[in-house]
């Protein structure tokens, strides 16, 4: 390295050096201890957050393991009787009723004076229709065993 590089380095070190007041302030702030306490508190909070996620999941899984053998035969009977199709049709009907109600709100809002183009509401209606279409269960007809 040439002599100019060393001079620039020394100048930079002098420029970044802290004076006595700044050093005293940093020592009084006790930054390492405070930082360690904040990290420890964050870790405790993270452990509680994980506990609130894992505990309900473990309880639900345990409940499923207990009830699945009891409900298994009944679920087959419900499927054969066509009740799953009925429940799916009811859920889809309720979702479409919600969308229809929203469409009614769009029509009402578009009838207000000064509101000629409700583009935002129509865009939201289109998005809701798309979501309902994606989440609607695929209803397939099964012959009822009677």
C-alpha positions in Angstrom: 0.0 0.0 0.0 1.3 3.4 -0.8 1.9 6.3 1.6 -1.3 8.1 0.5 -3.5 5.1 1.5 -2.0 5.1 5.0 -2.5 8.8 5.4 -6.2 8.5 4.4 -6.6 5.6 6.8 -5.1 7.6 9.7 -7.3 10.6 8.9 -10.4 8.4 8.8 -9.5 6.8 12.2 -9.1 10.3 13.7 -12.4 11.5 12.2 -14.3 8.5 13.6 -12.6 8.5 17.0 -14.9 9.3 19.9 -14.2 12.1 22.3 -14.4 11.8 26.1 -18.0 12.9 26.4 -19.2 10.4 23.7 -17.2 7.6 25.3 -18.7 8.4 28.8 -22.2 8.5 27.3 -21.8 5.1 25.7 -20.4 3.6 28.9 -23.2 5.0 31.0 -25.8 3.6 28.5 -24.7 0.0 29.3 -25.6 -1.1 25.8 -24.4 -4.7 26.0 -26.4 -5.5 29.1 -29.5 -3.8 27.8 -29.2 -5.6 24.5 -28.8 -9.0 26.2 -31.9 -8.3 28.3 -33.9 -7.4 25.2 -32.8 -10.5 23.4 -33.7 -12.7 26.4 -37.1 -11.1 26.6 -37.6 -11.6 22.9 -36.7 -15.3 23.3 -39.2 -15.8 26.1 -41.9 -14.1 24.0 -41.0 -16.3 21.0 -41.2 -19.4 23.2 -44.7 -18.4 24.3 -45.7 -17.7 20.7 -44.6 -21.1 19.6 -46.4 -22.7 22.6 -49.7 -20.9 21.6 -49.3 -22.4 18.1 -48.1 -25.9 19.0 -50.5 -26.6 22.0 -53.8 -26.1 20.1 -52.5 -28.1 17.2 -51.4 -31.0 19.4 -54.7 -30.9 21.3 -56.6 -31.0 18.0 -54.5 -33.8 16.7 -55.1 -35.8 19.8 -58.8 -35.1 19.6 -58.8 -36.3 16.0 -57.0 -39.5 17.0 -59.5 -40.2 19.7 -62.7 -39.4 17.7 -61.7 -40.7 14.2 -62.3 -44.3 15.0 -65.7 -43.4 16.5 -66.8 -41.1 13.6 -65.4 -43.2 10.7 -68.4 -45.5 10.2 -70.8 -42.6 10.6 -68.9 -40.5 8.0 -69.2 -43.3 5.5 -73.0 -43.5 6.2 -73.4 -39.8 5.8 -71.5 -39.9 2.5 -73.7 -42.7 1.2 -76.9 -40.9 2.3 -75.9 -37.8 0.3 -75.7 -35.5 3.3 -72.2 -34.3 2.3 -73.6 -33.1 -1.0 -76.5 -31.4 0.7 -74.2 -29.6 3.1 -71.8 -28.6 0.3 -74.8 -27.3 -1.8 -76.0 -25.3 1.3 -72.6 -23.8 1.8 -72.2 -22.8 -1.8 -75.8 -21.3 -1.8 -74.9 -19.2 1.3 -71.7 -18.0 -0.4 -73.6 -17.0 -3.6 -76.3 -15.3 -1.4 -73.5 -13.2 0.1 -72.2 -12.3 -3.3 -75.7 -11.5 -4.5 -76.2 -9.2 -1.5 -72.9 -7.5 -2.2 -74.1 -7.0 -5.8 -77.3 -5.4 -4.5 -75.1 -3.0 -2.5 -73.2 -2.2 -5.7 -76.4 -1.5 -7.5 -77.7 0.7 -4.7 -74.5 2.6 -4.5 -74.4 3.1 -8.3 -77.9 4.6 -8.1 -76.7 7.4 -5.8 -76.1 10.8 -7.6 -72.5 11.5 -8.4 -71.5 7.9 -8.3 -71.7 6.9 -12.0 -68.9 4.4 -12.2 -68.5 2.2 -9.1 -65.3 0.5 -10.5 -63.8 -0.3 -7.1 -66.9 -2.0 -5.9 -67.3 -4.0 -9.1 -63.7 -5.0 -8.9 -64.2 -6.2 -5.3 -67.3 -8.1 -6.4 -65.4 -9.8 -9.2 -62.6 -10.8 -6.7 -65.2 -12.2 -4.2 -66.9 -14.1 -7.0 -63.5 -15.6 -8.0 -62.7 -16.5 -4.4 -66.1 -18.2 -3.9 -65.6 -20.1 -7.2 -62.2 -21.3 -6.0 -63.3 -22.3 -2.6 -66.6 -23.9 -3.5 -66.5 -27.7 -3.0 -66.8 -29.8 -6.1 -70.2 -31.3 -5.8 -70.5 -34.7 -7.5 -73.6 -36.7 -7.6 -73.4 -40.1 -5.9 -76.2 -42.6 -6.2 -78.0 -42.9 -2.9 -77.9 -46.4 -1.5 -81.4 -47.0 -0.2 
